[in-house]
Amino acid sequence: MANYCQLMGRRPGFGNHVSHSQRKTARRWNPNLQQRRYYLPSEGRVVALTLSTKAIKTIDRIGIDAAVSQMRQQGEKI
């Protein structure tokens, strides 16, 4: 699974874990990504998307057709 959201473009964040003694160790914050399948009625097919949980809520709000058109405007291949 690719480590980015296809709708929102969320990628891992990087930084340091800082202990009580102020030692710094490299770490990363991964987005909460989920695999979801949606039926596209306009194309009559099912698409599998890698989405963050925020993107899933956005699709619930605006609809899958609007979300797919937004992804295509961003240059995402579906």
C-alpha positions as CSV (number, residue, x, y, z in Angstrom):
1,M,0.0,0.0,0.0
2,A,1.4,3.4,-0.9
3,N,2.0,5.6,2.1
4,Y,-0.1,8.6,1.0
5,C,-3.8,9.5,0.7
6,Q,-5.1,9.7,-2.8
7,L,-7.6,12.4,-2.1
8,M,-6.1,14.6,0.5
9,G,-2.4,13.9,-0.3
10,R,-1.5,13.3,3.3
11,R,2.0,11.8,3.7
12,P,4.0,10.8,6.7
13,G,5.3,13.6,8.9
14,F,8.9,13.5,10.2
15,G,10.4,14.8,13.4
16,N,12.1,13.8,16.6
17,H,11.1,11.9,19.6
18,V,12.3,13.8,22.6
19,S,12.9,11.9,25.8
20,H,12.8,13.4,29.3
21,S,16.6,13.9,29.2
22,Q,16.1,15.8,25.9
23,R,17.8,13.1,23.7
24,K,16.4,13.3,20.2
25,T,15.7,10.2,18.1
26,A,14.3,10.4,14.5
27,R,10.7,9.2,14.1
28,R,7.8,9.5,11.8
29,W,4.0,10.0,12.1
30,N,2.2,7.8,9.6
31,P,-1.3,8.9,8.4
32,N,-4.2,6.6,9.3
33,L,-4.7,5.0,5.9
34,Q,-7.4,2.6,4.9
35,Q,-8.1,0.7,1.7
36,R,-11.7,1.4,0.5
37,R,-13.6,0.2,-2.5
38,Y,-16.3,2.4,-4.0
39,Y,-18.7,1.9,-6.8
40,L,-18.7,4.6,-9.5
41,P,-22.2,4.7,-11.0
42,S,-21.1,7.2,-13.7
43,E,-18.5,4.7,-15.0
44,G,-20.2,1.5,-13.9
45,R,-17.2,0.0,-12.1
46,V,-15.6,-0.4,-8.7
47,V,-12.4,1.6,-7.8
48,A,-10.1,0.7,-4.9
49,L,-8.6,3.8,-3.2
50,T,-6.1,4.3,-0.4
51,L,-7.6,7.0,1.8
52,S,-7.0,8.7,5.1
53,T,-9.9,8.6,7.6
54,K,-10.5,12.3,7.0
55,A,-10.8,11.6,3.2
56,I,-13.4,8.9,3.9
57,K,-15.5,11.4,5.8
58,T,-15.1,13.9,2.9
59,I,-16.3,11.3,0.4
60,D,-19.3,10.6,2.6
61,R,-20.1,14.4,2.6
62,I,-19.4,15.3,-1.1
63,G,-20.0,12.0,-2.8
64,I,-17.7,9.6,-4.7
65,D,-18.2,11.2,-8.1
66,A,-17.2,14.7,-6.9
67,A,-14.2,13.2,-5.1
68,V,-13.0,11.2,-8.1
69,S,-13.2,14.3,-10.3
70,Q,-11.2,16.3,-7.7
71,M,-8.6,13.5,-7.7
72,R,-8.3,13.6,-11.5
73,Q,-7.8,17.4,-11.4
74,Q,-4.9,16.8,-9.1
75,G,-3.4,14.4,-11.6
76,E,-4.1,11.2,-9.7
77,K,-4.7,8.1,-11.9
78,I,-7.7,6.1,-10.9
